Amino acid sequence: MPLIIYPSDLYFRPETGGLILVGKSLKEDPVTFDLSWQKERFEEIIWPELARVVPSFESLKLVRGWAGLYETNLLDHNGIIGLWPELKGFYLITGFSGHGVQQAPAAGRHLAELILGNTPSLDLSRLGPQRILDKQPLPEIGVV
């Protein structure tokens, strides 16, 4: 089973040991660093939707839970990579909103080349930090 992301932001994917990782970013959640997991939210919000999407998942057993930061780039939900214009020598590689593991090899290569003063082999300038300062989100075109 591949990573599945449902249009409502419900997602699930296989984990080692026969487990399935399930989660959902809730738009109404405030941006906070409160990382306490709330079992009731899973049972009342995520589990019912999960069972509707994949009916056989209704019989799964909840093993454990955790909470973390997701969709932290509220401007456009894409990575921010490059030199911060207002701080000499301050490079960013952040804000991937859950896509970091998927995009890490390309993003890491790009940032390493920038830091070394080389012309990047990948043009990721669209993901540069200036768009954050300018409050100019990337257009929604799917995968960036």
N, CA, C and O atoms as CSV, one atom per row, in Angstrom:
chain,resi,resn,atom,element,x,y,z
A,1,MET,N,N,0.846,-1.171,0.000
A,1,MET,CA,C,0.000,0.000,0.000
A,1,MET,C,C,0.899,1.245,0.000
A,1,MET,O,O,1.796,1.359,0.836
A,2,PRO,N,N,0.666,2.160,-0.919
A,2,PRO,CA,C,1.452,3.400,-0.944
A,2,PRO,C,C,0.907,4.402,0.082
A,2,PRO,O,O,-0.094,4.135,0.748
A,3,LEU,N,N,1.561,5.530,0.199
A,3,LEU,CA,C,1.022,6.633,0.988
A,3,LEU,C,C,-0.236,7.115,0.289
A,3,LEU,O,O,-0.215,7.403,-0.908
A,4,ILE,N,N,-1.329,7.204,1.033
A,4,ILE,CA,C,-2.596,7.686,0.496
A,4,ILE,C,C,-2.929,8.993,1.200
A,4,ILE,O,O,-2.934,9.050,2.430
A,5,ILE,N,N,-3.208,10.045,0.433
A,5,ILE,CA,C,-3.654,11.317,0.993
A,5,ILE,C,C,-5.023,11.611,0.390
A,5,ILE,O,O,-5.147,11.856,-0.810
A,6,TYR,N,N,-6.033,11.584,1.229
A,6,TYR,CA,C,-7.409,11.822,0.815
A,6,TYR,C,C,-7.627,13.329,0.666
A,6,TYR,O,O,-6.937,14.100,1.333
A,7,PRO,N,N,-8.557,13.780,-0.181
A,7,PRO,CA,C,-8.768,15.221,-0.374
A,7,PRO,C,C,-9.033,16.016,0.915
A,7,PRO,O,O,-8.775,17.219,0.956
A,8,SER,N,N,-9.531,15.375,1.939
A,8,SER,CA,C,-9.809,16.070,3.206
A,8,SER,C,C,-8.556,16.217,4.067
A,8,SER,O,O,-8.634,16.740,5.179
A,9,ASP,N,N,-7.408,15.765,3.574
A,9,ASP,CA,C,-6.117,15.754,4.282
A,9,ASP,C,C,-5.946,14.564,5.212
A,9,ASP,O,O,-4.957,14.500,5.942
A,10,LEU,N,N,-6.867,13.634,5.208
A,10,LEU,CA,C,-6.673,12.363,5.908
A,10,LEU,C,C,-5.588,11.612,5.143
A,10,LEU,O,O,-5.612,11.565,3.913
A,11,TYR,N,N,-4.642,11.028,5.864
A,11,TYR,CA,C,-3.597,10.266,5.187
A,11,TYR,C,C,-3.306,8.987,5.960
A,11,TYR,O,O,-3.534,8.903,7.167
A,12,PHE,N,N,-2.800,8.001,5.242
A,12,PHE,CA,C,-2.371,6.760,5.884
A,12,PHE,C,C,-1.341,6.082,5.008
A,12,PHE,O,O,-1.330,6.224,3.785
A,13,ARG,N,N,-0.463,5.330,5.687
A,13,ARG,CA,C,0.587,4.599,4.978
A,13,ARG,C,C,1.055,3.459,5.861
A,13,ARG,O,O,0.877,3.487,7.078
A,14,PRO,N,N,1.652,2.459,5.239
A,14,PRO,CA,C,2.155,1.334,6.036
A,14,PRO,C,C,3.381,1.718,6.846
A,14,PRO,O,O,4.167,2.572,6.438
A,15,GLU,N,N,3.533,1.088,7.980
A,15,GLU,CA,C,4.698,1.236,8.850
A,15,GLU,C,C,5.318,-0.143,9.019
A,15,GLU,O,O,4.682,-1.151,8.710
A,16,THR,N,N,6.530,-0.196,9.496
A,16,THR,CA,C,7.153,-1.494,9.759
A,16,THR,C,C,6.378,-2.221,10.850
A,16,THR,O,O,5.733,-1.600,11.693
A,17,GLY,N,N,6.451,-3.507,10.819
A,17,GLY,CA,C,5.769,-4.324,11.821
A,17,GLY,C,C,4.300,-4.527,11.533
A,17,GLY,O,O,3.553,-4.941,12.420
A,18,GLY,N,N,3.861,-4.246,10.307
A,18,GLY,CA,C,2.461,-4.456,9.953
A,18,GLY,C,C,1.518,-3.374,10.467
A,18,GLY,O,O,0.300,-3.550,10.434
A,19,LEU,N,N,2.057,-2.277,10.933
A,19,LEU,CA,C,1.232,-1.180,11.436
A,19,LEU,C,C,0.857,-0.230,10.304
A,19,LEU,O,O,1.466,-0.253,9.234
A,20,ILE,N,N,-0.146,0.602,10.548
A,20,ILE,CA,C,-0.551,1.623,9.589
A,20,ILE,C,C,-0.542,2.957,10.310
A,20,ILE,O,O,-1.203,3.123,11.336
A,21,LEU,N,N,0.205,3.903,9.773
A,21,LEU,CA,C,0.245,5.257,10.314
A,21,LEU,C,C,-0.911,6.033,9.710
A,21,LEU,O,O,-1.092,6.042,8.492
A,22,VAL,N,N,-1.689,6.680,10.557
A,22,VAL,CA,C,-2.874,7.420,10.128
A,22,VAL,C,C,-2.815,8.812,10.729
A,22,VAL,O,O,-2.392,8.975,11.873
A,23,GLY,N,N,-3.230,9.807,9.982
A,23,GLY,CA,C,-3.274,11.152,10.532
A,23,GLY,C,C,-4.118,12.073,9.697
A,23,GLY,O,O,-4.596,11.713,8.621
A,24,LYS,N,N,-4.293,13.266,10.211
A,24,LYS,CA,C,-5.059,14.280,9.498
A,24,LYS,C,C,-4.695,15.639,10.067
A,24,LYS,O,O,-4.662,15.835,11.282
A,25,SER,N,N,-4.423,16.564,9.176
A,25,SER,CA,C,-4.197,17.940,9.579
A,25,SER,C,C,-5.547,18.622,9.628
A,25,SER,O,O,-6.271,18.654,8.633
A,26,LEU,N,N,-5.884,19.163,10.777
A,26,LEU,CA,C,-7.173,19.827,10.932
A,26,LEU,C,C,-7.000,21.328,10.757
A,26,LEU,O,O,-6.290,21.974,11.528
A,27,LYS,N,N,-7.642,21.869,9.758
A,27,LYS,CA,C,-7.479,23.284,9.401
A,27,LYS,C,C,-7.844,24.221,10.545
A,27,LYS,O,O,-7.269,25.302,10.666
A,28,GLU,N,N,-8.786,23.821,11.377
A,28,GLU,CA,C,-9.238,24.701,12.454
A,28,GLU,C,C,-8.287,24.729,13.651
A,28,GLU,O,O,-8.477,25.518,14.576
A,29,ASP,N,N,-7.278,23.881,13.636
A,29,ASP,CA,C,-6.331,23.862,14.755
A,29,ASP,C,C,-5.473,25.121,14.753
A,29,ASP,O,O,-4.991,25.541,13.701
A,30,PRO,N,N,-5.282,25.717,15.906
A,30,PRO,CA,C,-4.388,26.878,15.975
A,30,PRO,C,C,-2.934,26.428,15.824
A,30,PRO,O,O,-2.593,25.287,16.134
A,31,VAL,N,N,-2.098,27.325,15.353
A,31,VAL,CA,C,-0.675,27.034,15.278
A,31,VAL,C,C,-0.143,27.118,16.702
A,31,VAL,O,O,-0.223,28.164,17.346
A,32,THR,N,N,0.398,26.010,17.182
A,32,THR,CA,C,0.857,25.932,18.570
A,32,THR,C,C,1.957,24.895,18.680
A,32,THR,O,O,2.151,24.078,17.779
A,33,PHE,N,N,2.656,24.933,19.762
A,33,PHE,CA,C,3.669,23.914,20.018
A,33,PHE,C,C,3.183,22.943,21.080
A,33,PHE,O,O,3.994,22.254,21.699
A,34,ASP,N,N,1.877,22.873,21.303
A,34,ASP,CA,C,1.296,21.892,22.214
A,34,ASP,C,C,1.255,20.563,21.463
A,34,ASP,O,O,0.424,20.372,20.575
A,35,LEU,N,N,2.142,19.658,21.817
A,35,LEU,CA,C,2.242,18.382,21.110
A,35,LEU,C,C,1.605,17.231,21.885
A,35,LEU,O,O,1.996,16.076,21.720
A,36,SER,N,N,0.639,17.545,22.718
A,36,SER,CA,C,-0.040,16.471,23.451
A,36,SER,C,C,-1.035,15.779,22.522
A,36,SER,O,O,-1.816,16.429,21.827
A,37,TRP,N,N,-0.990,14.465,22.526
A,37,TRP,CA,C,-1.896,13.673,21.686
A,37,TRP,C,C,-3.212,13.495,22.415
A,37,TRP,O,O,-3.233,13.232,23.617
A,38,GLN,N,N,-4.304,13.637,21.694
A,38,GLN,CA,C,-5.633,13.501,22.282
A,38,GLN,C,C,-6.354,12.334,21.615
A,38,GLN,O,O,-6.810,12.437,20.477
A,39,LYS,N,N,-6.447,11.243,22.333
A,39,LYS,CA,C,-7.069,10.023,21.810
A,39,LYS,C,C,-8.500,10.287,21.333
A,39,LYS,O,O,-8.940,9.731,20.327
A,40,GLU,N,N,-9.211,11.134,22.058
A,40,GLU,CA,C,-10.617,11.420,21.704
A,40,GLU,C,C,-10.727,12.031,20.309
A,40,GLU,O,O,-11.666,11.726,19.574
A,41,ARG,N,N,-9.784,12.886,19.942
A,41,ARG,CA,C,-9.810,13.498,18.606
A,41,ARG,C,C,-9.653,12.428,17.529
A,41,ARG,O,O,-10.308,12.480,16.488
A,42,PHE,N,N,-8.785,11.465,17.789
A,42,PHE,CA,C,-8.615,10.380,16.836
A,42,PHE,C,C,-9.919,9.588,16.710
A,42,PHE,O,O,-10.402,9.329,15.608
A,43,GLU,N,N,-10.467,9.216,17.845
A,43,GLU,CA,C,-11.672,8.378,17.848
A,43,GLU,C,C,-12.899,9.094,17.276
A,43,GLU,O,O,-13.739,8.461,16.638
A,44,GLU,N,N,-13.008,10.389,17.497
A,44,GLU,CA,C,-14.214,11.129,17.085
A,44,GLU,C,C,-14.100,11.756,15.694
A,44,GLU,O,O,-15.112,11.945,15.019
A,45,ILE,N,N,-12.894,12.076,15.264
A,45,ILE,CA,C,-12.728,12.782,13.983
A,45,ILE,C,C,-12.079,11.902,12.920
A,45,ILE,O,O,-12.615,11.756,11.821
A,46,ILE,N,N,-10.931,11.319,13.241
A,46,ILE,CA,C,-10.159,10.605,12.225
A,46,ILE,C,C,-10.707,9.209,11.956
A,46,ILE,O,O,-10.907,8.831,10.802
A,47,TRP,N,N,-10.951,8.439,13.020
A,47,TRP,CA,C,-11.369,7.054,12.832
A,47,TRP,C,C,-12.660,6.923,12.007
A,47,TRP,O,O,-12.701,6.091,11.100
A,48,PRO,N,N,-13.712,7.706,12.281
A,48,PRO,CA,C,-14.929,7.561,11.463
A,48,PRO,C,C,-14.685,7.827,9.979
A,48,PRO,O,O,-15.215,7.119,9.124
A,49,GLU,N,N,-13.887,8.843,9.678
A,49,GLU,CA,C,-13.598,9.127,8.274
A,49,GLU,C,C,-12.761,8.017,7.653
A,49,GLU,O,O,-12.994,7.612,6.514
A,50,LEU,N,N,-11.791,7.533,8.410
A,50,LEU,CA,C,-10.951,6.443,7.927
A,50,LEU,C,C,-11.800,5.218,7.588
A,50,LEU,O,O,-11.581,4.574,6.562
A,51,ALA,N,N,-12.759,4.902,8.439
A,51,ALA,CA,C,-13.639,3.749,8.196
A,51,ALA,C,C,-14.542,3.971,6.984
A,51,ALA,O,O,-14.898,3.013,6.298
A,52,ARG,N,N,-14.914,5.212,6.714
A,52,ARG,CA,C,-15.711,5.500,5.509
A,52,ARG,C,C,-14.867,5.343,4.254
A,52,ARG,O,O,-15.344,4.825,3.244
A,53,VAL,N,N,-13.616,5.787,4.312
A,53,VAL,CA,C,-12.731,5.734,3.148
A,53,VAL,C,C,-12.324,4.289,2.852
A,53,VAL,O,O,-12.355,3.854,1.701
A,54,VAL,N,N,-11.942,3.551,3.892
A,54,VAL,CA,C,-11.540,2.150,3.753
A,54,VAL,C,C,-12.315,1.357,4.818
A,54,VAL,O,O,-11.850,1.229,5.950
A,55,PRO,N,N,-13.467,0.838,4.469
A,55,PRO,CA,C,-14.314,0.175,5.463
A,55,PRO,C,C,-13.612,-0.908,6.288
A,55,PRO,O,O,-13.935,-1.085,7.462
A,56,SER,N,N,-12.672,-1.624,5.703
A,56,SER,CA,C,-11.990,-2.677,6.474
A,56,SER,C,C,-11.122,-2.102,7.582
A,56,SER,O,O,-10.768,-2.826,8.513
A,57,PHE,N,N,-10.767,-0.824,7.511
A,57,PHE,CA,C,-9.968,-0.203,8.570
A,57,PHE,C,C,-10.759,-0.029,9.868
A,57,PHE,O,O,-10.168,0.198,10.923
A,58,GLU,N,N,-12.067,-0.131,9.802
A,58,GLU,CA,C,-12.879,0.013,11.016
A,58,GLU,C,C,-12.514,-1.033,12.060
A,58,GLU,O,O,-12.686,-0.807,13.257
A,59,SER,N,N,-12.011,-2.172,11.609
A,59,SER,CA,C,-11.667,-3.245,12.543
A,59,SER,C,C,-10.226,-3.169,13.050
A,59,SER,O,O,-9.790,-4.050,13.790
A,60,LEU,N,N,-9.486,-2.136,12.667
A,60,LEU,CA,C,-8.112,-1.998,13.149
A,60,LEU,C,C,-8.093,-1.727,14.655
A,60,LEU,O,O,-9.060,-1.225,15.229
A,61,LYS,N,N,-6.978,-2.069,15.265
A,61,LYS,CA,C,-6.792,-1.808,16.691
A,61,LYS,C,C,-5.857,-0.615,16.848
A,61,LYS,O,O,-4.782,-0.577,16.249
A,62,LEU,N,N,-6.268,0.354,17.650
A,62,LEU,CA,C,-5.424,1.505,17.937
A,62,LEU,C,C,-4.308,1.059,18.872
A,62,LEU,O,O,-4.577,0.536,19.954
A,63,VAL,N,N,-3.060,1.261,18.463
A,63,VAL,CA,C,-1.910,0.827,19.252
A,63,VAL,C,C,-1.332,1.981,20.066
A,63,VAL,O,O,-1.059,1.830,21.257
A,64,ARG,N,N,-1.147,3.127,19.426
A,64,ARG,CA,C,-0.581,4.289,20.116
A,64,ARG,C,C,-0.819,5.524,19.258
A,64,ARG,O,O,-1.301,5.427,18.129
A,65,GLY,N,N,-0.477,6.677,19.802
A,65,GLY,CA,C,-0.641,7.911,19.055
A,65,GLY,C,C,0.415,8.925,19.427
A,65,GLY,O,O,1.088,8.797,20.450
A,66,TRP,N,N,0.550,9.912,18.606
A,66,TRP,CA,C,1.468,11.013,18.876
A,66,TRP,C,C,0.957,12.244,18.135
A,66,TRP,O,O,0.147,12.129,17.215
A,67,ALA,N,N,1.421,13.393,18.528
A,67,ALA,CA,C,1.051,14.644,17.871
A,67,ALA,C,C,2.332,15.342,17.430
A,67,ALA,O,O,3.372,15.213,18.076
A,68,GLY,N,N,2.252,16.064,16.354
A,68,GLY,CA,C,3.410,16.776,15.862
A,68,GLY,C,C,3.002,17.967,15.030
A,68,GLY,O,O,1.819,18.189,14.770
A,69,LEU,N,N,3.984,18.720,14.620
A,69,LEU,CA,C,3.717,19.876,13.772
A,69,LEU,C,C,3.554,19.415,12.329
A,69,LEU,O,O,4.333,18.601,11.832
A,70,TYR,N,N,2.545,19.939,11.673
A,70,TYR,CA,C,2.268,19.613,10.283
A,70,TYR,C,C,1.682,20.849,9.635
A,70,TYR,O,O,0.988,21.625,10.291
A,71,GLU,N,N,1.947,21.036,8.382
A,71,GLU,CA,C,1.481,22.202,7.648
A,71,GLU,C,C,1.906,23.488,8.364
A,71,GLU,O,O,1.094,24.373,8.632
A,72,THR,N,N,3.187,23.558,8.660
A,72,THR,CA,C,3.700,24.708,9.388
A,72,THR,C,C,3.941,25.920,8.501
A,72,THR,O,O,4.039,27.034,9.014
A,73,ASN,N,N,4.037,25.745,7.210
A,73,ASN,CA,C,4.147,26.883,6.301
A,73,ASN,C,C,2.727,27.258,5.889
A,73,ASN,O,O,2.184,26.719,4.925
A,74,LEU,N,N,2.147,28.173,6.621
A,74,LEU,CA,C,0.756,28.543,6.391
A,74,LEU,C,C,0.554,29.391,5.143
A,74,LEU,O,O,-0.581,29.572,4.703
A,75,LEU,N,N,1.632,29.915,4.564
A,75,LEU,CA,C,1.491,30.721,3.359
A,75,LEU,C,C,1.057,29.874,2.169
A,75,LEU,O,O,0.073,30.189,1.500
A,76,ASP,N,N,1.807,28.780,1.907
A,76,ASP,CA,C,1.463,27.967,0.736
A,76,ASP,C,C,1.773,26.476,0.903
A,76,ASP,O,O,1.647,25.711,-0.053
A,77,HIS,N,N,2.173,26.059,2.094
A,77,HIS,CA,C,2.393,24.642,2.412
A,77,HIS,C,C,3.535,24.006,1.625
A,77,HIS,O,O,3.573,22.785,1.472
A,78,ASN,N,N,4.458,24.811,1.129
A,78,ASN,CA,C,5.615,24.293,0.406
A,78,ASN,C,C,6.893,24.602,1.175
A,78,ASN,O,O,6.914,25.470,2.048
A,79,GLY,N,N,7.944,23.888,0.842
A,79,GLY,CA,C,9.221,24.096,1.498
A,79,GLY,C,C,9.765,25.500,1.281
A,79,GLY,O,O,9.420,26.182,0.317
A,80,ILE,N,N,10.620,25.908,2.199
A,80,ILE,CA,C,11.316,27.186,2.100
A,80,ILE,C,C,12.800,26.833,2.102
A,80,ILE,O,O,13.329,26.328,3.092
A,81,ILE,N,N,13.460,27.104,0.986
A,81,ILE,CA,C,14.850,26.685,0.829
A,81,ILE,C,C,15.681,27.856,0.311
A,81,ILE,O,O,15.360,28.455,-0.715
A,82,GLY,N,N,16.735,28.168,1.025
A,82,GLY,CA,C,17.655,29.172,0.520
A,82,GLY,C,C,18.111,30.160,1.570
A,82,GLY,O,O,17.825,30.021,2.759
A,83,LEU,N,N,18.820,31.151,1.100
A,83,LEU,CA,C,19.390,32.188,1.948
A,83,LEU,C,C,18.305,33.183,2.326
A,83,LEU,O,O,17.606,33.713,1.462
A,84,TRP,N,N,18.166,33.435,3.637
A,84,TRP,CA,C,17.197,34.436,4.099
A,84,TRP,C,C,17.769,35.804,3.735
A,84,TRP,O,O,18.882,36.134,4.145
A,85,PRO,N,N,17.027,36.599,2.975
A,85,PRO,CA,C,17.577,37.849,2.449
A,85,PRO,C,C,18.044,38.850,3.512
A,85,PRO,O,O,18.950,39.642,3.253
A,86,GLU,N,N,17.454,38.826,4.669
A,86,GLU,CA,C,17.757,39.833,5.683
A,86,GLU,C,C,18.853,39.424,6.664
A,86,GLU,O,O,19.244,40.227,7.510
A,87,LEU,N,N,19.359,38.186,6.570
A,87,LEU,CA,C,20.388,37.711,7.495
A,87,LEU,C,C,21.510,37.019,6.721
A,87,LEU,O,O,21.345,35.889,6.261
A,88,LYS,N,N,22.626,37.683,6.582
A,88,LYS,CA,C,23.752,37.130,5.843
A,88,LYS,C,C,24.196,35.797,6.464
A,88,LYS,O,O,24.420,35.711,7.671
A,89,GLY,N,N,24.319,34.774,5.632
A,89,GLY,CA,C,24.783,33.472,6.085
A,89,GLY,C,C,23.718,32.610,6.745
A,89,GLY,O,O,24.037,31.532,7.246
A,90,PHE,N,N,22.456,33.050,6.762
A,90,PHE,CA,C,21.369,32.281,7.394
A,90,PHE,C,C,20.561,31.583,6.310
A,90,PHE,O,O,19.800,32.211,5.574
A,91,TYR,N,N,20.743,30.269,6.229
A,91,TYR,CA,C,20.058,29.469,5.216
A,91,TYR,C,C,18.902,28.708,5.851
A,91,TYR,O,O,18.990,28.256,6.992
A,92,LEU,N,N,17.828,28.575,5.101
A,92,LEU,CA,C,16.648,27.846,5.564
A,92,LEU,C,C,16.407,26.613,4.708
A,92,LEU,O,O,16.679,26.601,3.507
A,93,ILE,N,N,15.897,25.590,5.350
A,93,ILE,CA,C,15.390,24.403,4.666
A,93,ILE,C,C,14.304,23.861,5.598
A,93,ILE,O,O,14.550,22.988,6.430
A,94,THR,N,N,13.102,24.404,5.432
A,94,THR,CA,C,12.029,24.158,6.392
A,94,THR,C,C,10.661,24.310,5.731
A,94,THR,O,O,10.571,24.649,4.551
A,95,GLY,N,N,9.607,24.059,6.487
A,95,GLY,CA,C,8.243,24.350,6.053
A,95,GLY,C,C,7.647,23.411,5.036
A,95,GLY,O,O,6.767,23.818,4.278
A,96,PHE,N,N,8.088,22.179,4.986
A,96,PHE,CA,C,7.624,21.256,3.947
A,96,PHE,C,C,6.243,20.673,4.179
A,96,PHE,O,O,5.701,19.997,3.305
A,97,SER,N,N,5.673,20.924,5.335
A,97,SER,CA,C,4.307,20.488,5.617
A,97,SER,C,C,4.106,18.995,5.368
A,97,SER,O,O,3.123,18.595,4.744
A,98,GLY,N,N,5.013,18.191,5.843
A,98,GLY,CA,C,4.871,16.749,5.715
A,98,GLY,C,C,5.541,16.143,4.499
A,98,GLY,O,O,5.594,14.919,4.372
A,99,HIS,N,N,6.047,16.962,3.613
A,99,HIS,CA,C,6.686,16.444,2.403
A,99,HIS,C,C,8.200,16.366,2.530
A,99,HIS,O,O,8.883,15.993,1.577
A,100,GLY,N,N,8.724,16.712,3.683
A,100,GLY,CA,C,10.166,16.800,3.870
A,100,GLY,C,C,10.923,15.531,3.544
A,100,GLY,O,O,11.964,15.587,2.889
A,101,VAL,N,N,10.432,14.399,3.982
A,101,VAL,CA,C,11.136,13.142,3.719
A,101,VAL,C,C,11.157,12.858,2.223
A,101,VAL,O,O,12.161,12.378,1.695
A,102,GLN,N,N,10.070,13.148,1.546
A,102,GLN,CA,C,9.996,12.899,0.111
A,102,GLN,C,C,10.919,13.832,-0.670
A,102,GLN,O,O,11.513,13.426,-1.669
A,103,GLN,N,N,11.040,15.073,-0.218
A,103,GLN,CA,C,11.781,16.065,-0.968
A,103,GLN,C,C,13.193,16.317,-0.427
A,103,GLN,O,O,13.941,17.118,-0.989
A,104,ALA,N,N,13.554,15.635,0.661
A,104,ALA,CA,C,14.837,15.883,1.326
A,104,ALA,C,C,16.060,15.697,0.426
A,104,ALA,O,O,16.958,16.536,0.485
A,105,PRO,N,N,16.151,14.668,-0.390
A,105,PRO,CA,C,17.368,14.526,-1.204
A,105,PRO,C,C,17.594,15.717,-2.148
A,105,PRO,O,O,18.708,16.233,-2.242
A,106,ALA,N,N,16.551,16.145,-2.833
A,106,ALA,CA,C,16.694,17.272,-3.761
A,106,ALA,C,C,16.918,18.574,-3.004
A,106,ALA,O,O,17.759,19.384,-3.392
A,107,ALA,N,N,16.169,18.775,-1.926
A,107,ALA,CA,C,16.306,20.006,-1.143
A,107,ALA,C,C,17.686,20.096,-0.502
A,107,ALA,O,O,18.303,21.161,-0.505
A,108,GLY,N,N,18.170,18.994,0.041
A,108,GLY,CA,C,19.489,18.976,0.667
A,108,GLY,C,C,20.596,19.257,-0.332
A,108,GLY,O,O,21.532,20.001,-0.041
A,109,ARG,N,N,20.485,18.664,-1.501
A,109,ARG,CA,C,21.488,18.907,-2.545
A,109,ARG,C,C,21.491,20.377,-2.942
A,109,ARG,O,O,22.547,20.998,-3.062
A,110,HIS,N,N,20.306,20.921,-3.141
A,110,HIS,CA,C,20.184,22.321,-3.542
A,110,HIS,C,C,20.817,23.240,-2.496
A,110,HIS,O,O,21.593,24.131,-2.841
A,111,LEU,N,N,20.492,23.027,-1.229
A,111,LEU,CA,C,21.023,23.892,-0.174
A,111,LEU,C,C,22.538,23.736,-0.041
A,111,LEU,O,O,23.248,24.724,0.148
A,112,ALA,N,N,23.032,22.510,-0.136
A,112,ALA,CA,C,24.484,22.290,-0.048
A,112,ALA,C,C,25.202,23.043,-1.163
A,112,ALA,O,O,26.238,23.665,-0.927
A,113,GLU,N,N,24.658,22.991,-2.369
A,113,GLU,CA,C,25.282,23.702,-3.490
A,113,GLU,C,C,25.259,25.217,-3.265
A,113,GLU,O,O,26.228,25.906,-3.583
A,114,LEU,N,N,24.163,25.730,-2.720
A,114,LEU,CA,C,24.086,27.163,-2.423
A,114,LEU,C,C,25.134,27.564,-1.388
A,114,LEU,O,O,25.843,28.555,-1.560
A,115,ILE,N,N,25.222,26.791,-0.323
A,115,ILE,CA,C,26.166,27.108,0.757
A,115,ILE,C,C,27.603,27.075,0.249
A,115,ILE,O,O,28.430,27.890,0.658
A,116,LEU,N,N,27.902,26.129,-0.644
A,116,LEU,CA,C,29.251,26.012,-1.196
A,116,LEU,C,C,29.547,27.074,-2.256
A,116,LEU,O,O,30.676,27.179,-2.738
A,117,GLY,N,N,28.529,27.862,-2.618
A,117,GLY,CA,C,28.725,28.904,-3.620
A,117,GLY,C,C,28.640,28.413,-5.048
A,117,GLY,O,O,29.007,29.133,-5.976
A,118,ASN,N,N,28.161,27.194,-5.233
A,118,ASN,CA,C,28.023,26.625,-6.573
A,118,ASN,C,C,26.663,26.974,-7.161
A,118,ASN,O,O,25.716,27.261,-6.430
A,119,THR,N,N,26.575,26.946,-8.471
A,119,THR,CA,C,25.280,27.098,-9.125
A,119,THR,C,C,24.494,25.815,-8.883
A,119,THR,O,O,24.957,24.729,-9.231
A,120,PRO,N,N,23.320,25.931,-8.297
A,120,PRO,CA,C,22.548,24.713,-8.013
A,120,PRO,C,C,22.212,23.941,-9.284
A,120,PRO,O,O,21.860,24.528,-10.308
A,121,SER,N,N,22.324,22.624,-9.205
A,121,SER,CA,C,21.999,21.773,-10.347
A,121,SER,C,C,20.486,21.663,-10.542
A,121,SER,O,O,20.025,21.280,-11.617
A,122,LEU,N,N,19.728,21.994,-9.523
A,122,LEU,CA,C,18.269,22.009,-9.600
A,122,LEU,C,C,17.802,23.441,-9.376
A,122,LEU,O,O,18.276,24.111,-8.458
A,123,ASP,N,N,16.888,23.911,-10.197
A,123,ASP,CA,C,16.367,25.264,-9.996
A,123,ASP,C,C,15.176,25.197,-9.047
A,123,ASP,O,O,14.047,24.932,-9.458
A,124,LEU,N,N,15.451,25.442,-7.780
A,124,LEU,CA,C,14.395,25.462,-6.770
A,124,LEU,C,C,14.155,26.891,-6.281
A,124,LEU,O,O,13.671,27.102,-5.169
A,125,SER,N,N,14.491,27.854,-7.109
A,125,SER,CA,C,14.355,29.254,-6.712
A,125,SER,C,C,12.919,29.626,-6.357
A,125,SER,O,O,12.697,30.546,-5.569
A,126,ARG,N,N,11.952,28.929,-6.924
A,126,ARG,CA,C,10.541,29.181,-6.574
A,126,ARG,C,C,10.287,28.983,-5.092
A,126,ARG,O,O,9.368,29.577,-4.529
A,127,LEU,N,N,11.108,28.139,-4.455
A,127,LEU,CA,C,10.918,27.838,-3.040
A,127,LEU,C,C,11.730,28.762,-2.138
A,127,LEU,O,O,11.807,28.537,-0.930
A,128,GLY,N,N,12.331,29.789,-2.707
A,128,GLY,CA,C,13.164,30.700,-1.938
A,128,GLY,C,C,12.389,31.487,-0.893
A,128,GLY,O,O,11.182,31.688,-1.032
A,129,PRO,N,N,13.076,31.934,0.153
A,129,PRO,CA,C,12.426,32.625,1.260
A,129,PRO,C,C,11.864,34.003,0.925
A,129,PRO,O,O,11.031,34.511,1.676
A,130,GLN,N,N,12.287,34.624,-0.169
A,130,GLN,CA,C,11.777,35.962,-0.494
A,130,GLN,C,C,10.256,35.958,-0.619
A,130,GLN,O,O,9.607,36.949,-0.285
A,131,ARG,N,N,9.678,34.845,-1.101
A,131,ARG,CA,C,8.216,34.791,-1.256
A,131,ARG,C,C,7.502,34.907,0.085
A,131,ARG,O,O,6.366,35.378,0.145
A,132,ILE,N,N,8.164,34.480,1.165
A,132,ILE,CA,C,7.573,34.602,2.491
A,132,ILE,C,C,7.551,36.074,2.896
A,132,ILE,O,O,6.534,36.577,3.373
A,133,LEU,N,N,8.670,36.757,2.706
A,133,LEU,CA,C,8.731,38.185,3.029
A,133,LEU,C,C,7.738,38.990,2.189
A,133,LEU,O,O,7.125,39.938,2.679
A,134,ASP,N,N,7.583,38.602,0.917
A,134,ASP,CA,C,6.676,39.301,0.009
A,134,ASP,C,C,5.222,38.853,0.158
A,134,ASP,O,O,4.322,39.432,-0.450
A,135,LYS,N,N,4.999,37.816,0.972
A,135,LYS,CA,C,3.654,37.234,1.150
A,135,LYS,C,C,3.045,36.849,-0.206
A,135,LYS,O,O,1.885,37.144,-0.495
A,136,GLN,N,N,3.870,36.176,-1.030
A,136,GLN,CA,C,3.467,35.735,-2.357
A,136,GLN,C,C,3.504,34.214,-2.424
A,136,GLN,O,O,4.540,33.646,-2.768
A,137,PRO,N,N,2.399,33.536,-2.104
A,137,PRO,CA,C,2.400,32.073,-2.135
A,137,PRO,C,C,2.588,31.530,-3.545
A,137,PRO,O,O,2.257,32.177,-4.538
A,138,LEU,N,N,3.123,30.335,-3.594
A,138,LEU,CA,C,3.205,29.642,-4.875
A,138,LEU,C,C,1.799,29.274,-5.311
A,138,LEU,O,O,0.950,28.987,-4.467
A,139,PRO,N,N,1.534,29.275,-6.611
A,139,PRO,CA,C,0.214,28.849,-7.067
A,139,PRO,C,C,0.010,27.369,-6.799
A,139,PRO,O,O,0.964,26.592,-6.811
A,140,GLU,N,N,-1.220,26.984,-6.560
A,140,GLU,CA,C,-1.529,25.566,-6.317
A,140,GLU,C,C,-1.549,24.824,-7.632
A,140,GLU,O,O,-2.493,24.938,-8.413
A,141,ILE,N,N,-0.483,24.053,-7.872
A,141,ILE,CA,C,-0.397,23.296,-9.129
A,141,ILE,C,C,-0.138,21.814,-8.853
A,141,ILE,O,O,0.175,21.062,-9.776
A,142,GLY,N,N,-0.262,21.398,-7.628
A,142,GLY,CA,C,0.042,20.012,-7.299
A,142,GLY,C,C,1.404,19.929,-6.663
A,142,GLY,O,O,1.731,20.730,-5.787
A,143,VAL,N,N,2.194,18.984,-7.083
A,143,VAL,CA,C,3.512,18.757,-6.500
A,143,VAL,C,C,4.464,19.843,-6.968
A,143,VAL,O,O,4.515,20.175,-8.152
A,144,VAL,N,N,5.215,20.391,-6.023
A,144,VAL,CA,C,6.202,21.431,-6.345
A,144,VAL,C,C,7.568,20.822,-6.283
A,144,VAL,O,O,8.561,21.510,-6.518
